[in-house]
Amino acid sequence: MKAAAAFAKDLRRADTADSVESVRVGIFGSLTATGRGHGTFTAVLPGLEGAKSARADSGEVERRLADVTESGTVSLGAGQGIPTGPRTSCCDR
């Protein structure tokens, strides 16, 4: 969540969030083996929207995940929504 939030913040700081058409997130190292059980994958989308793990309200995170699932888009902070569709393979290219 922290890494995704930092990425989105950098986009906003550079005033480029509105021009982003897609984002690809790669999970590496031990997170690839333990990510699902530790919530890594569900933390990335709220992080892209600016949530920070130390301040993330679990109820709000769940609501945002439901909104993202329903709308099929994730907002990069104040940027426009971009389509989302998680990939399950580490090797999708």
C-alpha positions in Angstrom: 0.0 0.0 0.0 2.8 2.4 0.9 4.6 1.8 -2.4 1.5 2.3 -4.5 0.5 5.4 -2.5 4.0 6.9 -3.1 3.8 6.1 -6.8 0.4 7.9 -7.1 1.7 10.8 -5.0 4.7 11.2 -7.4 2.3 11.3 -10.3 0.2 14.0 -8.7 3.3 16.0 -7.7 4.5 15.8 -11.3 1.0 16.8 -12.5 0.8 13.7 -14.7 -1.9 11.6 -13.0 -4.5 12.7 -15.5 -2.5 11.6 -18.5 -2.0 8.0 -17.2 -3.8 5.4 -19.3 -2.7 2.3 -17.5 -0.6 1.0 -14.6 1.0 -2.4 -14.2 1.9 -3.5 -10.7 4.5 -6.2 -10.2 4.8 -8.1 -6.9 8.2 -9.5 -6.3 10.2 -11.5 -3.8 8.5 -13.2 -0.9 5.3 -11.2 -1.5 4.6 -13.3 -4.5 4.3 -16.4 -2.3 2.6 -14.8 0.7 0.8 -11.8 -0.9 -2.7 -13.2 -1.0 -2.6 -14.4 2.6 -1.2 -11.1 3.9 -3.4 -8.8 1.9 -0.8 -7.5 -0.5 -3.0 -7.6 -3.5 -5.9 -6.0 -1.8 -3.6 -3.2 -0.5 -2.3 -2.1 -3.9 -5.6 -0.6 -5.3 -6.3 1.6 -2.2 -2.6 2.6 -2.2 -2.9 3.8 -5.8 -5.9 5.9 -4.6 -3.7 7.4 -1.9 -4.5 5.3 1.2 -1.5 4.9 3.6 -1.4 1.8 5.7 -0.8 3.6 8.9 -4.0 5.6 8.4 -6.1 3.2 6.4 -9.5 2.6 7.9 -10.3 -1.1 7.1 -14.0 -0.3 6.5 -13.1 2.4 4.0 -10.6 0.2 2.3 -13.3 -2.5 1.9 -15.8 0.1 0.5 -13.2 1.4 -1.9 -12.3 -2.2 -3.1 -16.0 -2.8 -3.6 -16.3 0.4 -5.6 -13.3 -0.5 -7.7 -14.7 -3.9 -8.4 -18.1 -2.5 -9.3 -16.8 0.3 -11.5 -13.8 -1.5 -12.9 -11.7 1.6 -12.4 -9.2 2.9 -9.9 -8.4 6.6 -9.4 -4.8 7.7 -9.1 -5.4 10.1 -6.3 -7.2 13.1 -7.9 -6.6 11.7 -11.4 -9.2 10.2 -13.7 -10.2 6.5 -13.3 -8.2 4.0 -15.2 -9.5 0.5 -16.0 -8.5 -2.2 -13.6 -8.2 -6.0 -14.0 -5.8 -7.8 -11.8 -3.7 -10.5 -13.4 -3.0 -13.6 -11.6 0.2 -14.7 -13.3 3.6 -13.4 -12.5 4.6 -13.7 -16.1 1.8 -11.9 -18.0 3.4 -9.7 -20.7 
